[in-house]
Amino acid sequence: MSRIKLIIFTGIKQIVGEKQIDFSAKTVEDLINKLVEKYGTAFSDELFDEEGKIKKIYRIVVNGRNINILDGFQTKLNDDDLVAIMPAIAGG
């Protein structure tokens, strides 16, 4: 199990109570499951829509790369990886 740093922004930060925490997880899915287990429905309701997908207002990135261009929730995590749950940014 890898030890990673998790950085959290916006509404989720208010639920977790910290901007950065250390966590152990094997994959992004493992990390999310542990966060839901620890922080409960307030966390899952904030992150997921009614269909169980991550709300469009959030992105999960590992070392600066969106998990959608990696292996999604199956993205493997390594020691010292930096995972961020951040607001989606749109420009125009």
C-alpha positions in Angstrom: 0.0 0.0 0.0 1.4 3.4 -1.0 1.7 6.4 1.2 0.4 9.4 -0.8 -0.4 13.1 -0.1 -4.0 14.2 -0.8 -4.8 17.8 -1.5 -8.4 18.9 -1.2 -10.1 22.0 -2.4 -13.6 23.7 -2.1 -16.6 22.0 -0.5 -14.8 18.8 0.2 -12.2 20.6 2.2 -14.9 21.8 4.5 -16.0 18.2 5.1 -12.5 16.8 5.6 -11.4 19.8 7.7 -7.9 20.0 6.2 -6.4 21.0 2.9 -3.8 18.3 2.8 -3.7 14.8 4.4 -1.5 11.8 4.1 -3.2 8.6 3.2 -2.4 5.0 2.3 -4.0 3.5 -0.8 -3.3 1.2 -3.7 -5.4 2.8 -6.4 -7.6 5.9 -6.8 -10.7 3.7 -6.2 -9.1 2.4 -3.0 -8.4 6.0 -1.9 -12.0 7.2 -2.6 -13.5 4.2 -0.8 -11.4 4.9 2.3 -12.3 8.6 2.2 -16.0 7.7 2.0 -15.6 5.2 4.8 -13.8 7.9 7.0 -16.0 10.9 6.1 -19.3 9.3 5.3 -22.2 10.4 3.2 -21.3 14.1 3.5 -18.2 13.3 1.5 -19.8 11.0 -1.0 -22.8 13.3 -1.6 -20.4 16.2 -2.3 -18.2 14.2 -4.7 -20.7 12.0 -6.6 -23.8 12.7 -8.5 -27.1 10.6 -8.4 -25.6 8.1 -10.9 -22.5 7.5 -8.7 -20.2 9.4 -11.1 -17.9 12.2 -10.0 -19.7 15.5 -10.3 -18.7 17.5 -13.3 -17.5 20.3 -11.0 -14.6 18.1 -9.7 -11.5 16.5 -11.2 -9.2 14.0 -9.6 -5.5 14.3 -10.6 -2.5 12.2 -9.8 0.8 14.0 -10.1 -0.9 16.7 -12.2 -2.5 14.3 -14.6 -6.3 13.8 -14.8 -7.2 10.2 -13.9 -9.4 10.2 -17.1 -6.3 10.1 -19.2 -4.6 7.6 -16.9 -6.4 4.4 -15.8 -9.4 6.1 -14.2 -10.3 4.8 -10.8 -7.9 1.9 -11.4 -4.9 4.3 -11.6 -2.2 2.8 -9.3 -0.8 5.0 -6.6 2.9 4.9 -5.6 4.7 6.2 -2.6 4.9 10.0 -2.5 2.3 10.5 -5.3 0.3 13.7 -5.0 -3.4 13.3 -5.5 -5.7 16.3 -5.7 -9.5 16.5 -5.7 -10.0 19.9 -7.3 -12.6 22.0 -9.0 -12.9 21.6 -12.7 -11.6 24.7 -14.5 -13.2 26.0 -17.6 -12.0 28.9 -19.6 -13.2 30.8 -22.6 
